[in-house]
Amino acid sequence: MSMVTATALGLGAAQSAATVSPSRQPVNCPSSRAVNEFATADNVSAAFTNSGDTTTYTFDSLRDENPVGGVPGLIGYCVYPGSTQPTDVTAQAVGANGAAWSGTTDTDRFAFSRPDGNPSNIPLDGTSTTMGTAVFPGTAPTNQTILLHINDAAVCEALYGHGGKPGDHGDEPGKPEKPGDHNKPGDHHKPGDHEKKSTCYVKPTPPSTACDFGGRAPGTVYSSIPTNFPACQAPPSLGFEATGTSEFGDGVGLSTTGVLRTLKVDFQSYGCSVSGHWNTGDCVTTPGATFTHPITANIYAVNGSGTPGALLATVTQTPTIPYRPSADPRCTGADAGKWLNPATNQCVNSISAPLTFTFPTGTNLPSQVIWTVAFNTTHYGATPIGEQAACFSTAPGCPYDSLNVGTLTYPGSPYVGTDLDPNGAYLDSVIPSSYCDGGAGGTGTLRLDTAPTDCWAGFRPLGEIRIA
């Protein structure tokens, strides 16, 4: 995750009404010269993550302000990507009333914006929201500035006083918005500009570098993945090919029951796209290179015997996964051959690839479940791929043989729900030494792998379950 500067801002008429849907407000983002003129608020944050040519943008409401009708809420989210502009912007966020946000571009900036006034604000309710994505020509820029516009009268008054300060736009009660209500192109939103009182521009608190909280997204019923992941310490991981594993996961207790929606799992990709290997100091990868591989996500019932109960839900997807970047000459000594992660300024061997699996609707979850992921490698899995695959004879080998699942107990995790056995995990491996008991409890079948001490304690499988 790249840390960003973020400023709350308003939406204006940078484009004519004809260039956007009639139900959506045209968008204007303040001049970048005005960014540093605003005060810092402690209730909002923003960040972005890059994967190849694509950037994903997030908004974080840092506390629940009990919003009603979208107020307090986020009105607009502007991005200044520097000299490189995106070729495509796709909004994913929806407002408090379920209305879809839109992505709009300008000459040197772009925005994610609400469609229908305050009811379509993103409420400041203490949760995180994925705003959308942008695709850039080549590799996505690592230095981008995010600006926000909030409707939060209490925060605006506390920062700027009763009279209204930088760029106050507000929404007068009972007065509908229309395109002419906003600033015109070229407005710079200087300190001293004010129109109404309920909204203001602010610099939000920078994204936390702590990795001790998570599970804020709506519908989350279990999570061991930090909100700031992957800007956190790179986790250890279980390699399927290296340990003869076919399937791996964890038994968890859910904070509440409901209809299953998604399972997110952290994968660690160690493969190089051109030549070399992660552990030989000579990894070479084309910037932004990716591969695809089918992976199956499963949700089982818990039967208490150490083996899974009934299979409740399953889905197989073929996600796009990044190769790890090339060895970086700035990584020297014990770190030689690693790549420098700009999000953490640390030299690491792998790149995080959190993958989300969306299940068919209709599965009602009990209070306890077992989640797992399964995939084939060259020599292992339900149906081993074999050495006849074209990638096996290449210099770097097959990327799926260097694909692992992250395992680390971050401070305070699990953040939502419980781990049924903090010292255990569910594993299906044909290699006895992969188990804590040396295979005494059986191999080649999915079962609880646990021991009184020194088993999976400190190495919790990284997963998150959400309900509809």
TIMAR-407303 format. One record per residue (C-alpha): residue number from 0; x, z, y. Coordinates in Angstrom, 1 decimal. Last residue first. Example, Ala and Ser with C-alpha at 12.3 -4.5 7.8 and 13.67 -1.06 7.14 Angstrom:
REM TIMAR-407303
{k: 1	u: 13.7	w: 7.1	v: -1.1}
{k: 0	u: 12.3	w: 7.8	v: -4.5}
REM end
This chain:
REM TIMAR-407303
{k: 467	u: -24.1	w: 2.3	v: -10.2}
{k: 466	u: -21.5	w: 4.5	v: -11.9}
{k: 465	u: -17.8	w: 4.6	v: -11.4}
{k: 464	u: -15.0	w: 5.5	v: -13.8}
{k: 463	u: -11.3	w: 5.8	v: -12.7}
{k: 462	u: -8.2	w: 5.6	v: -14.8}
{k: 461	u: -4.5	w: 6.6	v: -14.8}
{k: 460	u: -3.5	w: 8.0	v: -18.2}
{k: 459	u: -2.3	w: 11.6	v: -17.7}
{k: 458	u: 1.5	w: 12.1	v: -18.1}
{k: 457	u: 2.2	w: 15.6	v: -16.9}
{k: 456	u: 0.9	w: 17.1	v: -20.2}
{k: 455	u: 0.8	w: 14.2	v: -22.6}
{k: 454	u: 2.7	w: 16.0	v: -25.4}
{k: 453	u: 5.2	w: 18.8	v: -24.6}
{k: 452	u: 3.0	w: 21.7	v: -25.8}
{k: 451	u: 0.2	w: 22.5	v: -28.2}
{k: 450	u: 0.0	w: 18.9	v: -29.5}
{k: 449	u: -2.2	w: 15.9	v: -28.8}
{k: 448	u: -2.8	w: 12.3	v: -29.8}
{k: 447	u: -6.6	w: 11.9	v: -30.1}
{k: 446	u: -7.4	w: 8.9	v: -32.3}
{k: 445	u: -7.5	w: 5.1	v: -32.3}
{k: 444	u: -6.3	w: 3.8	v: -35.7}
{k: 443	u: -3.0	w: 2.3	v: -36.8}
{k: 442	u: -1.3	w: 5.5	v: -37.5}
{k: 441	u: -2.4	w: 8.9	v: -39.0}
{k: 440	u: -2.5	w: 12.5	v: -38.0}
{k: 439	u: 1.1	w: 13.0	v: -39.2}
{k: 438	u: 2.2	w: 10.0	v: -37.0}
{k: 437	u: 5.2	w: 11.8	v: -35.5}
{k: 436	u: 2.9	w: 14.6	v: -34.1}
{k: 435	u: 3.4	w: 13.5	v: -30.5}
{k: 434	u: 2.6	w: 9.9	v: -31.5}
{k: 433	u: 4.8	w: 6.9	v: -30.7}
{k: 432	u: 7.2	w: 8.0	v: -33.4}
{k: 431	u: 4.7	w: 6.9	v: -36.1}
{k: 430	u: 4.7	w: 3.2	v: -35.0}
{k: 429	u: 1.4	w: 1.5	v: -35.8}
{k: 428	u: -0.2	w: 2.6	v: -32.5}
{k: 427	u: -3.8	w: 3.5	v: -31.5}
{k: 426	u: -3.7	w: 6.2	v: -28.8}
{k: 425	u: -6.2	w: 8.5	v: -27.1}
{k: 424	u: -4.5	w: 11.0	v: -24.8}
{k: 423	u: -3.7	w: 14.7	v: -25.0}
{k: 422	u: -2.2	w: 17.7	v: -23.1}
{k: 421	u: -4.9	w: 17.8	v: -20.4}
{k: 420	u: -7.5	w: 17.6	v: -23.2}
{k: 419	u: -11.0	w: 17.0	v: -21.9}
{k: 418	u: -9.7	w: 15.8	v: -18.5}
{k: 417	u: -12.2	w: 16.7	v: -15.9}
{k: 416	u: -14.4	w: 15.0	v: -13.3}
{k: 415	u: -13.3	w: 13.9	v: -9.8}
{k: 414	u: -9.8	w: 14.4	v: -8.4}
{k: 413	u: -8.2	w: 14.6	v: -11.9}
{k: 412	u: -5.8	w: 15.2	v: -10.4}
{k: 411	u: -4.6	w: 17.8	v: -7.9}
{k: 410	u: -1.0	w: 16.7	v: -7.8}
{k: 409	u: -0.5	w: 13.4	v: -9.7}
{k: 408	u: -0.5	w: 13.6	v: -13.5}
{k: 407	u: 1.2	w: 10.4	v: -14.5}
{k: 406	u: 0.6	w: 7.6	v: -17.0}
{k: 405	u: 0.4	w: 4.0	v: -15.9}
{k: 404	u: -0.5	w: 1.4	v: -18.5}
{k: 403	u: 2.2	w: -1.2	v: -19.4}
{k: 402	u: 2.7	w: -4.9	v: -19.3}
{k: 401	u: 6.2	w: -6.1	v: -20.3}
{k: 400	u: 5.1	w: -7.8	v: -23.5}
{k: 399	u: 2.3	w: -9.3	v: -21.5}
{k: 398	u: 4.9	w: -11.2	v: -19.4}
{k: 397	u: 6.2	w: -13.2	v: -22.3}
{k: 396	u: 10.0	w: -13.7	v: -22.3}
{k: 395	u: 12.3	w: -13.7	v: -19.3}
{k: 394	u: 14.5	w: -16.5	v: -20.5}
{k: 393	u: 11.8	w: -18.5	v: -22.2}
{k: 392	u: 11.4	w: -18.6	v: -26.0}
{k: 391	u: 8.5	w: -16.2	v: -26.1}
{k: 390	u: 6.7	w: -17.9	v: -23.3}
{k: 389	u: 5.7	w: -20.9	v: -25.4}
{k: 388	u: 3.8	w: -18.7	v: -27.9}
{k: 387	u: 5.1	w: -19.2	v: -31.5}
{k: 386	u: 6.5	w: -15.6	v: -31.6}
{k: 385	u: 3.1	w: -14.1	v: -32.4}
{k: 384	u: -0.1	w: -13.4	v: -30.5}
{k: 383	u: -0.9	w: -10.2	v: -32.4}
{k: 382	u: -4.6	w: -10.0	v: -33.2}
{k: 381	u: -5.8	w: -6.4	v: -32.9}
{k: 380	u: -2.6	w: -5.6	v: -31.0}
{k: 379	u: 1.0	w: -5.9	v: -31.8}
{k: 378	u: 3.9	w: -8.3	v: -32.3}
{k: 377	u: 3.7	w: -10.7	v: -29.3}
{k: 376	u: 1.2	w: -8.6	v: -27.3}
{k: 375	u: -2.6	w: -8.2	v: -27.7}
{k: 374	u: -4.8	w: -6.1	v: -25.4}
{k: 373	u: -6.7	w: -2.9	v: -25.4}
{k: 372	u: -8.0	w: -0.6	v: -22.7}
{k: 371	u: -9.6	w: 2.8	v: -23.2}
{k: 370	u: -12.2	w: 5.2	v: -21.9}
{k: 369	u: -13.5	w: 8.2	v: -23.9}
{k: 368	u: -16.7	w: 9.7	v: -22.7}
{k: 367	u: -18.3	w: 13.1	v: -21.7}
{k: 366	u: -21.4	w: 13.7	v: -19.7}
{k: 365	u: -23.3	w: 10.9	v: -21.3}
{k: 364	u: -23.3	w: 7.4	v: -19.8}
{k: 363	u: -26.3	w: 5.2	v: -19.5}
{k: 362	u: -25.2	w: 1.6	v: -20.3}
{k: 361	u: -27.7	w: -0.9	v: -18.7}
{k: 360	u: -25.6	w: -3.3	v: -16.6}
{k: 359	u: -22.8	w: -5.4	v: -18.0}
{k: 358	u: -19.4	w: -3.8	v: -17.3}
{k: 357	u: -17.0	w: -4.5	v: -14.5}
{k: 356	u: -13.4	w: -4.0	v: -15.2}
{k: 355	u: -11.1	w: -3.1	v: -12.3}
{k: 354	u: -7.4	w: -3.7	v: -12.5}
{k: 353	u: -4.7	w: -1.6	v: -10.6}
{k: 352	u: -1.5	w: -3.7	v: -10.7}
{k: 351	u: 1.5	w: -1.5	v: -9.8}
{k: 350	u: 4.8	w: -3.2	v: -9.7}
{k: 349	u: 7.7	w: -2.2	v: -12.0}
{k: 348	u: 11.3	w: -1.2	v: -11.8}
{k: 347	u: 11.4	w: 0.8	v: -8.6}
{k: 346	u: 13.6	w: 1.1	v: -5.5}
{k: 345	u: 11.8	w: 3.3	v: -2.9}
{k: 344	u: 10.8	w: 2.5	v: 0.6}
{k: 343	u: 7.3	w: 3.7	v: -0.3}
{k: 342	u: 5.1	w: 0.8	v: 0.9}
{k: 341	u: 8.2	w: -1.5	v: 1.2}
{k: 340	u: 8.8	w: -1.3	v: -2.6}
{k: 339	u: 12.5	w: -2.3	v: -3.0}
{k: 338	u: 13.1	w: -4.1	v: -6.3}
{k: 337	u: 15.3	w: -2.7	v: -9.1}
{k: 336	u: 18.4	w: -4.3	v: -10.5}
{k: 335	u: 20.8	w: -1.6	v: -9.2}
{k: 334	u: 18.9	w: 1.7	v: -8.7}
{k: 333	u: 21.7	w: 3.9	v: -10.2}
{k: 332	u: 24.1	w: 2.4	v: -7.8}
{k: 331	u: 22.4	w: -0.2	v: -5.6}
{k: 330	u: 19.0	w: -1.3	v: -4.5}
{k: 329	u: 19.5	w: -3.2	v: -1.2}
{k: 328	u: 20.5	w: -6.2	v: -3.3}
{k: 327	u: 16.9	w: -6.4	v: -4.4}
{k: 326	u: 16.1	w: -7.5	v: -8.0}
{k: 325	u: 13.3	w: -10.0	v: -8.0}
{k: 324	u: 9.6	w: -8.9	v: -7.6}
{k: 323	u: 7.5	w: -7.6	v: -10.5}
{k: 322	u: 5.1	w: -10.2	v: -11.9}
{k: 321	u: 1.6	w: -10.0	v: -10.5}
{k: 320	u: -1.5	w: -9.8	v: -12.7}
{k: 319	u: -4.5	w: -12.1	v: -12.5}
{k: 318	u: -7.3	w: -10.7	v: -14.7}
{k: 317	u: -8.7	w: -12.2	v: -17.9}
{k: 316	u: -11.7	w: -9.9	v: -18.7}
{k: 315	u: -13.1	w: -8.4	v: -21.8}
{k: 314	u: -16.0	w: -6.0	v: -21.7}
{k: 313	u: -17.1	w: -3.1	v: -23.8}
{k: 312	u: -19.8	w: -0.4	v: -23.7}
{k: 311	u: -21.1	w: 2.5	v: -25.7}
{k: 310	u: -18.8	w: 2.3	v: -28.8}
{k: 309	u: -20.0	w: 5.2	v: -30.9}
{k: 308	u: -17.7	w: 8.2	v: -31.4}
{k: 307	u: -14.0	w: 8.2	v: -30.9}
{k: 306	u: -11.7	w: 10.2	v: -33.1}
{k: 305	u: -10.4	w: 13.7	v: -32.5}
{k: 304	u: -13.4	w: 15.2	v: -34.2}
{k: 303	u: -15.3	w: 16.2	v: -31.1}
{k: 302	u: -17.7	w: 13.2	v: -31.2}
{k: 301	u: -17.1	w: 11.8	v: -27.8}
{k: 300	u: -18.9	w: 8.5	v: -27.0}
{k: 299	u: -16.8	w: 5.4	v: -26.3}
{k: 298	u: -16.1	w: 3.2	v: -23.3}
{k: 297	u: -14.0	w: 0.1	v: -23.8}
{k: 296	u: -12.0	w: -2.2	v: -21.6}
{k: 295	u: -10.6	w: -5.4	v: -23.1}
{k: 294	u: -7.7	w: -7.3	v: -21.6}
{k: 293	u: -7.1	w: -11.1	v: -21.6}
{k: 292	u: -3.9	w: -12.2	v: -19.8}
{k: 291	u: -3.2	w: -14.0	v: -16.6}
{k: 290	u: 0.1	w: -14.5	v: -14.8}
{k: 289	u: 1.3	w: -14.1	v: -11.2}
{k: 288	u: 4.1	w: -15.3	v: -8.9}
{k: 287	u: 3.9	w: -14.1	v: -5.3}
{k: 286	u: 7.6	w: -14.6	v: -4.6}
{k: 285	u: 9.2	w: -16.5	v: -7.5}
{k: 284	u: 10.8	w: -13.8	v: -9.7}
{k: 283	u: 14.4	w: -13.2	v: -10.7}
{k: 282	u: 15.3	w: -10.1	v: -12.7}
{k: 281	u: 19.1	w: -9.6	v: -13.2}
{k: 280	u: 19.7	w: -5.9	v: -13.5}
{k: 279	u: 19.3	w: -5.8	v: -17.2}
{k: 278	u: 16.3	w: -3.4	v: -17.4}
{k: 277	u: 13.6	w: -5.4	v: -15.6}
{k: 276	u: 14.6	w: -8.6	v: -17.3}
{k: 275	u: 16.2	w: -11.9	v: -16.4}
{k: 274	u: 14.7	w: -15.2	v: -15.6}
{k: 273	u: 11.9	w: -17.0	v: -13.7}
{k: 272	u: 8.7	w: -14.9	v: -13.7}
{k: 271	u: 10.0	w: -11.4	v: -14.3}
{k: 270	u: 7.9	w: -8.9	v: -16.3}
{k: 269	u: 7.7	w: -5.2	v: -15.5}
{k: 268	u: 4.0	w: -5.0	v: -14.6}
{k: 267	u: 2.5	w: -1.5	v: -14.4}
{k: 266	u: -1.2	w: -1.3	v: -15.1}
{k: 265	u: -3.5	w: 1.3	v: -13.4}
{k: 264	u: -7.0	w: 1.3	v: -14.8}
{k: 263	u: -10.4	w: 0.9	v: -13.0}
{k: 262	u: -13.6	w: 1.2	v: -15.1}
{k: 261	u: -16.8	w: -0.1	v: -13.5}
{k: 260	u: -20.6	w: 0.2	v: -13.4}
{k: 259	u: -21.9	w: 2.6	v: -16.0}
{k: 258	u: -25.4	w: 3.9	v: -15.4}
{k: 257	u: -25.6	w: 7.6	v: -14.6}
{k: 256	u: -24.2	w: 11.0	v: -15.6}
{k: 255	u: -22.5	w: 13.4	v: -13.2}
{k: 254	u: -19.0	w: 14.8	v: -12.6}
{k: 253	u: -17.9	w: 13.1	v: -15.8}
{k: 252	u: -15.7	w: 14.7	v: -18.5}
{k: 251	u: -12.8	w: 12.7	v: -19.8}
{k: 250	u: -11.1	w: 11.5	v: -23.0}
{k: 249	u: -8.2	w: 9.2	v: -22.3}
{k: 248	u: -6.9	w: 5.7	v: -22.9}
{k: 247	u: -4.8	w: 3.5	v: -25.2}
{k: 246	u: -5.4	w: 0.5	v: -27.5}
{k: 245	u: -3.1	w: -1.8	v: -29.6}
{k: 244	u: 0.2	w: 0.1	v: -29.3}
{k: 243	u: 3.4	w: -0.8	v: -31.1}
{k: 242	u: 5.4	w: 1.4	v: -28.7}
{k: 241	u: 7.5	w: -1.3	v: -26.9}
{k: 240	u: 4.8	w: -3.9	v: -27.1}
{k: 239	u: 2.1	w: -1.7	v: -25.6}
{k: 238	u: 4.3	w: -0.1	v: -23.0}
{k: 237	u: 3.1	w: 3.3	v: -21.8}
{k: 236	u: 3.9	w: 4.1	v: -18.2}
{k: 235	u: 5.8	w: 6.3	v: -15.8}
{k: 234	u: 4.3	w: 6.3	v: -12.4}
{k: 233	u: 5.6	w: 4.8	v: -9.2}
{k: 232	u: 5.4	w: 7.6	v: -6.5}
{k: 231	u: 2.5	w: 6.8	v: -4.3}
{k: 230	u: 1.9	w: 3.8	v: -2.1}
{k: 229	u: 0.0	w: 2.3	v: -5.1}
{k: 228	u: -2.1	w: 4.5	v: -4.8}
{k: 227	u: -3.2	w: 6.1	v: -1.6}
{k: 226	u: -6.6	w: 7.1	v: -3.0}
{k: 225	u: -4.9	w: 8.7	v: -6.0}
{k: 224	u: -5.9	w: 7.6	v: -9.5}
{k: 223	u: -7.0	w: 10.4	v: -11.9}
{k: 222	u: -10.7	w: 9.6	v: -11.2}
{k: 221	u: -14.0	w: 10.5	v: -12.9}
{k: 220	u: -17.6	w: 10.2	v: -11.6}
{k: 219	u: -17.0	w: 7.8	v: -8.7}
{k: 218	u: -20.3	w: 6.4	v: -7.5}
{k: 217	u: -19.3	w: 6.1	v: -3.9}
{k: 216	u: -15.5	w: 5.9	v: -3.4}
{k: 215	u: -13.8	w: 9.2	v: -2.7}
{k: 214	u: -12.1	w: 9.6	v: -6.1}
{k: 213	u: -8.7	w: 10.5	v: -4.7}
{k: 212	u: -6.5	w: 13.3	v: -3.3}
{k: 211	u: -3.0	w: 14.5	v: -3.9}
{k: 210	u: -0.9	w: 11.5	v: -3.3}
{k: 209	u: 0.2	w: 12.3	v: 0.3}
{k: 208	u: 1.4	w: 9.4	v: 2.4}
{k: 207	u: -1.8	w: 9.8	v: 4.5}
{k: 206	u: -2.9	w: 6.7	v: 6.3}
{k: 205	u: -2.3	w: 7.0	v: 10.1}
{k: 204	u: -4.9	w: 9.1	v: 11.9}
{k: 203	u: -7.1	w: 6.7	v: 13.8}
{k: 202	u: -6.2	w: 5.1	v: 17.1}
{k: 201	u: -9.4	w: 5.1	v: 19.1}
{k: 200	u: -11.7	w: 2.7	v: 20.8}
{k: 199	u: -15.0	w: 4.1	v: 21.8}
{k: 198	u: -18.7	w: 4.3	v: 20.9}
{k: 197	u: -21.6	w: 6.5	v: 22.0}
{k: 196	u: -21.0	w: 6.4	v: 25.8}
{k: 195	u: -22.0	w: 3.1	v: 27.4}
{k: 194	u: -20.2	w: 0.5	v: 29.4}
{k: 193	u: -16.6	w: 1.6	v: 29.9}
{k: 192	u: -13.3	w: 0.1	v: 30.9}
{k: 191	u: -11.0	w: 2.8	v: 32.3}
{k: 190	u: -8.3	w: 2.2	v: 29.7}
{k: 189	u: -8.1	w: -1.5	v: 29.2}
{k: 188	u: -10.3	w: -3.6	v: 26.9}
{k: 187	u: -8.5	w: -6.9	v: 27.3}
{k: 186	u: -11.5	w: -9.1	v: 27.9}
{k: 185	u: -10.4	w: -12.7	v: 27.3}
{k: 184	u: -13.5	w: -13.8	v: 25.5}
{k: 183	u: -16.5	w: -11.9	v: 26.7}
{k: 182	u: -17.3	w: -8.3	v: 26.0}
{k: 181	u: -20.6	w: -7.5	v: 24.2}
{k: 180	u: -24.2	w: -7.3	v: 25.1}
{k: 179	u: -24.5	w: -11.1	v: 25.4}
{k: 178	u: -24.6	w: -11.5	v: 21.7}
{k: 177	u: -27.7	w: -9.3	v: 21.3}
{k: 176	u: -28.0	w: -5.7	v: 20.4}
{k: 175	u: -31.4	w: -4.0	v: 20.3}
{k: 174	u: -32.2	w: -1.3	v: 22.7}
{k: 173	u: -34.1	w: 1.7	v: 21.2}
{k: 172	u: -31.3	w: 4.1	v: 21.7}
{k: 171	u: -28.5	w: 2.5	v: 23.7}
{k: 170	u: -25.7	w: 1.3	v: 21.5}
{k: 169	u: -22.2	w: 2.3	v: 22.6}
{k: 168	u: -19.7	w: 0.0	v: 24.1}
{k: 167	u: -16.9	w: 2.3	v: 25.3}
{k: 166	u: -13.9	w: 0.1	v: 25.7}
{k: 165	u: -11.5	w: 2.8	v: 26.8}
{k: 164	u: -13.3	w: 5.8	v: 28.3}
{k: 163	u: -16.8	w: 7.1	v: 28.8}
{k: 162	u: -17.9	w: 9.7	v: 31.3}
{k: 161	u: -18.2	w: 12.7	v: 29.1}
{k: 160	u: -14.6	w: 13.1	v: 28.2}
{k: 159	u: -12.1	w: 10.8	v: 26.5}
{k: 158	u: -11.1	w: 12.3	v: 23.2}
{k: 157	u: -13.8	w: 14.9	v: 22.7}
{k: 156	u: -16.4	w: 12.6	v: 24.1}
{k: 155	u: -15.4	w: 9.8	v: 21.7}
{k: 154	u: -15.3	w: 12.1	v: 18.7}
{k: 153	u: -18.8	w: 13.5	v: 19.4}
{k: 152	u: -20.3	w: 10.1	v: 20.2}
{k: 151	u: -19.2	w: 8.5	v: 17.0}
{k: 150	u: -19.8	w: 4.8	v: 16.8}
{k: 149	u: -16.5	w: 3.4	v: 15.7}
{k: 148	u: -14.5	w: 0.3	v: 16.5}
{k: 147	u: -11.4	w: -0.3	v: 14.4}
{k: 146	u: -8.0	w: -2.0	v: 14.7}
{k: 145	u: -5.6	w: -3.0	v: 11.9}
{k: 144	u: -2.1	w: -4.1	v: 12.6}
{k: 143	u: -0.2	w: -6.2	v: 10.0}
{k: 142	u: 3.5	w: -6.1	v: 8.9}
{k: 141	u: 3.9	w: -7.1	v: 5.3}
{k: 140	u: 2.7	w: -10.6	v: 5.7}
{k: 139	u: 1.0	w: -12.2	v: 2.7}
{k: 138	u: 3.3	w: -14.6	v: 0.8}
{k: 137	u: 2.7	w: -18.3	v: 1.1}
{k: 136	u: -0.2	w: -19.5	v: 3.2}
{k: 135	u: -2.4	w: -16.4	v: 3.6}
{k: 134	u: -5.5	w: -15.2	v: 1.8}
{k: 133	u: -7.5	w: -12.4	v: 3.4}
{k: 132	u: -9.5	w: -9.8	v: 1.6}
{k: 131	u: -12.4	w: -7.5	v: 2.1}
{k: 130	u: -13.5	w: -4.2	v: 3.6}
{k: 129	u: -12.9	w: -1.9	v: 0.6}
{k: 128	u: -14.6	w: 1.3	v: 1.6}
{k: 127	u: -13.3	w: 4.9	v: 1.2}
{k: 126	u: -15.6	w: 8.0	v: 1.4}
{k: 125	u: -16.0	w: 11.0	v: 3.7}
{k: 124	u: -19.4	w: 10.0	v: 5.1}
{k: 123	u: -18.6	w: 8.1	v: 8.2}
{k: 122	u: -21.2	w: 5.4	v: 7.6}
{k: 121	u: -20.3	w: 1.7	v: 7.4}
{k: 120	u: -22.6	w: 0.4	v: 10.2}
{k: 119	u: -25.5	w: -1.8	v: 9.1}
{k: 118	u: -28.2	w: 0.5	v: 10.5}
{k: 117	u: -26.2	w: 0.5	v: 13.8}
{k: 116	u: -26.5	w: -3.2	v: 14.6}
{k: 115	u: -27.4	w: -6.0	v: 12.2}
{k: 114	u: -24.4	w: -7.9	v: 10.7}
{k: 113	u: -21.4	w: -5.7	v: 10.7}
{k: 112	u: -18.0	w: -7.2	v: 11.2}
{k: 111	u: -14.8	w: -7.8	v: 9.3}
{k: 110	u: -12.4	w: -9.3	v: 11.8}
{k: 109	u: -9.7	w: -11.9	v: 12.4}
{k: 108	u: -6.7	w: -12.4	v: 14.7}
{k: 107	u: -4.4	w: -15.0	v: 16.3}
{k: 106	u: -6.8	w: -17.9	v: 16.9}
{k: 105	u: -10.0	w: -16.3	v: 15.8}
{k: 104	u: -11.5	w: -15.7	v: 12.4}
{k: 103	u: -14.7	w: -14.1	v: 11.2}
{k: 102	u: -15.4	w: -12.2	v: 7.9}
{k: 101	u: -19.0	w: -10.9	v: 7.4}
{k: 100	u: -20.6	w: -7.7	v: 6.4}
{k: 99	u: -23.3	w: -7.6	v: 3.8}
{k: 98	u: -26.5	w: -5.5	v: 4.5}
{k: 97	u: -27.1	w: -2.6	v: 2.2}
{k: 96	u: -28.6	w: -0.4	v: 4.9}
{k: 95	u: -25.5	w: 1.8	v: 5.2}
{k: 94	u: -23.4	w: -1.4	v: 5.6}
{k: 93	u: -21.8	w: -3.6	v: 3.0}
{k: 92	u: -18.1	w: -4.3	v: 2.6}
{k: 91	u: -16.7	w: -7.3	v: 0.6}
{k: 90	u: -15.8	w: -9.7	v: 3.4}
{k: 89	u: -13.8	w: -12.8	v: 2.6}
{k: 88	u: -11.2	w: -14.3	v: 4.9}
{k: 87	u: -9.5	w: -17.6	v: 4.0}
{k: 86	u: -6.5	w: -19.6	v: 5.4}
{k: 85	u: -5.0	w: -16.5	v: 6.9}
{k: 84	u: -2.9	w: -16.5	v: 10.1}
{k: 83	u: 0.9	w: -16.1	v: 10.1}
{k: 82	u: 2.4	w: -15.1	v: 13.5}
{k: 81	u: 1.2	w: -11.5	v: 13.3}
{k: 80	u: -1.5	w: -10.3	v: 11.0}
{k: 79	u: -3.7	w: -8.7	v: 13.7}
{k: 78	u: -6.8	w: -7.4	v: 11.9}
{k: 77	u: -10.1	w: -6.2	v: 13.3}
{k: 76	u: -12.6	w: -3.8	v: 11.7}
{k: 75	u: -16.0	w: -3.4	v: 13.4}
{k: 74	u: -18.9	w: -1.0	v: 13.7}
{k: 73	u: -17.8	w: 2.0	v: 11.7}
{k: 72	u: -20.2	w: 4.9	v: 11.6}
{k: 71	u: -21.7	w: 8.0	v: 13.0}
{k: 70	u: -24.4	w: 6.8	v: 12.8}
{k: 69	u: -25.3	w: 4.4	v: 10.0}
{k: 68	u: -29.0	w: 5.4	v: 10.0}
{k: 67	u: -28.1	w: 9.0	v: 9.6}
{k: 66	u: -24.5	w: 10.1	v: 9.1}
{k: 65	u: -23.6	w: 13.5	v: 7.6}
{k: 64	u: -20.1	w: 13.6	v: 9.2}
{k: 63	u: -18.3	w: 13.6	v: 5.8}
{k: 62	u: -14.6	w: 13.6	v: 6.5}
{k: 61	u: -11.6	w: 11.2	v: 6.3}
{k: 60	u: -13.7	w: 8.0	v: 6.5}
{k: 59	u: -11.2	w: 5.6	v: 5.0}
{k: 58	u: -11.3	w: 1.8	v: 5.5}
{k: 57	u: -9.6	w: -0.7	v: 3.2}
{k: 56	u: -8.1	w: -4.1	v: 3.4}
{k: 55	u: -6.9	w: -6.3	v: 0.6}
{k: 54	u: -4.1	w: -8.9	v: 1.3}
{k: 53	u: -3.6	w: -12.0	v: -0.8}
{k: 52	u: -0.6	w: -14.4	v: -0.9}
{k: 51	u: 1.2	w: -12.4	v: -3.6}
{k: 50	u: -0.5	w: -9.0	v: -3.9}
{k: 49	u: -0.6	w: -7.1	v: -0.6}
{k: 48	u: -2.2	w: -3.7	v: 0.1}
{k: 47	u: -3.9	w: -2.7	v: 3.4}
{k: 46	u: -4.7	w: 0.5	v: 5.2}
{k: 45	u: -7.2	w: 2.2	v: 7.5}
{k: 44	u: -8.0	w: 5.7	v: 8.8}
{k: 43	u: -10.8	w: 7.6	v: 10.4}
{k: 42	u: -11.6	w: 11.2	v: 11.4}
{k: 41	u: -8.5	w: 12.4	v: 13.2}
{k: 40	u: -8.8	w: 10.3	v: 16.3}
{k: 39	u: -5.8	w: 9.1	v: 18.3}
{k: 38	u: -6.1	w: 8.0	v: 21.9}
{k: 37	u: -6.0	w: 4.5	v: 23.2}
{k: 36	u: -3.4	w: 2.6	v: 25.2}
{k: 35	u: -1.2	w: 1.5	v: 22.3}
{k: 34	u: -3.5	w: -1.3	v: 21.2}
{k: 33	u: -4.0	w: -2.8	v: 24.6}
{k: 32	u: -1.3	w: -5.5	v: 24.3}
{k: 31	u: -2.8	w: -6.6	v: 21.0}
{k: 30	u: -5.7	w: -7.9	v: 23.0}
{k: 29	u: -9.1	w: -6.6	v: 22.0}
{k: 28	u: -10.9	w: -8.2	v: 19.1}
{k: 27	u: -14.0	w: -10.4	v: 19.6}
{k: 26	u: -16.7	w: -11.2	v: 17.1}
{k: 25	u: -20.0	w: -12.9	v: 17.2}
{k: 24	u: -22.9	w: -10.7	v: 16.0}
{k: 23	u: -24.6	w: -11.7	v: 12.8}
{k: 22	u: -28.2	w: -12.7	v: 12.1}
{k: 21	u: -27.8	w: -16.1	v: 13.7}
{k: 20	u: -25.0	w: -16.9	v: 11.3}
{k: 19	u: -21.8	w: -17.6	v: 13.1}
{k: 18	u: -20.4	w: -20.5	v: 15.1}
{k: 17	u: -23.6	w: -21.1	v: 17.1}
{k: 16	u: -23.3	w: -17.7	v: 18.6}
{k: 15	u: -20.2	w: -18.8	v: 20.4}
{k: 14	u: -17.0	w: -17.2	v: 19.3}
{k: 13	u: -14.9	w: -14.4	v: 20.9}
{k: 12	u: -18.2	w: -12.8	v: 21.8}
{k: 11	u: -17.6	w: -9.1	v: 21.4}
{k: 10	u: -16.9	w: -6.5	v: 18.7}
{k: 9	u: -15.5	w: -3.2	v: 19.7}
{k: 8	u: -12.5	w: -1.3	v: 18.7}
{k: 7	u: -11.0	w: 1.6	v: 16.7}
{k: 6	u: -7.3	w: 1.4	v: 16.5}
{k: 5	u: -5.2	w: 1.3	v: 13.3}
{k: 4	u: -1.4	w: 1.1	v: 12.8}
{k: 3	u: -0.6	w: 0.3	v: 9.3}
{k: 2	u: 1.0	w: 1.7	v: 6.1}
{k: 1	u: 1.3	w: -0.9	v: 3.4}
{k: 0	u: 0.0	w: 0.0	v: 0.0}
REM end
